[in-house]
Structure formats: C-alpha cells, structure tokens
Amino acid sequence: MPVEMSPEEFDALVDTALDDIPDELARLVRNVVVLVEEEPPEGEPDDLLGLYDGVALTERDSSMLPHLPDRIFLYRGPLLDMCDDEEDLANEVRITVVHEVAHHFGIDDARLHDLGYA
C-alpha cells in the first residue's frame, strides 16, 4: 500500500538525505540543484525514482564553459507508491539521493548495483 505524505514532509526527507551525505563528498558537489517532481516526464518509465541530468565530474574538462546547474530529480509519486511505510520511504529516498549524486561523480549503474545503491 502506498505511503501517504504531504509534499512538505517529503521535502523534509529529501533534505535529511542530502544532509546525511558526508561533508567530504558534499563539498565536492558543485553547481547541482535537487528538484522534486510529482512524476517522471513523459517517455520515462512510470516507476523511475530519480534522474541525474548533467555532465558527470569525470567527463568535464577545463575547456568547458560555465553552464547551467546539473539537476537531480526525485520523483515523489513512484517513491510513495513503492514503499510500505515512512521508514521504508525514508530509506528509499536516501538510496535514490545517493544514487543520483553518485552519477554526478561519474559512478555508473553497474558499480552502484555492486555497492547496493541500484
């Protein structure tokens, strides 16, 4: 059964997950904005939990011009739908945040799966 939660309470879970990123890694995250959307965009799977939209740090070079921030999207609807309770939801939000931040650092899905974040 899906979890019922207000958008404000959900945002608080996202804030907590971001705050839990170790400071030594958080300091390296540059020019990234985290956005919560209700559902994934059309053309994406309905059960998509998050998405990194940007250029990974490992793919950047000094010739790149300054650009708009990379974006991390979290999709509230699918996260609520897949979880049985608020504890499960908080855990899935944390995993999804770590997963998408890892993409910012150039870590691919295969390695995230090995680490338990896919």
Sequence and secondary structure as in RCSB ss.txt:
>XXXX:A:sequence
MPVEMSPEEFDALVDTALDDIPDELARLVRNVVVLVEEEPPEGEPDDLLGLYDGVALTERDSSMLPHLPDRIFLY
RGPLLDMCDDEEDLANEVRITVVHEVAHHFGIDDARLHDLGYA
>XXXX:A:secstr
      HHHHHHHHHHHHHTS HHHHTT  SEEEEEESS  TTS TT  EEEES  GGG  TT    S EEEEEE
HHHHHHH SSHHHHHHHHHHHHHHHHHHHTT  HHHHHHHT  
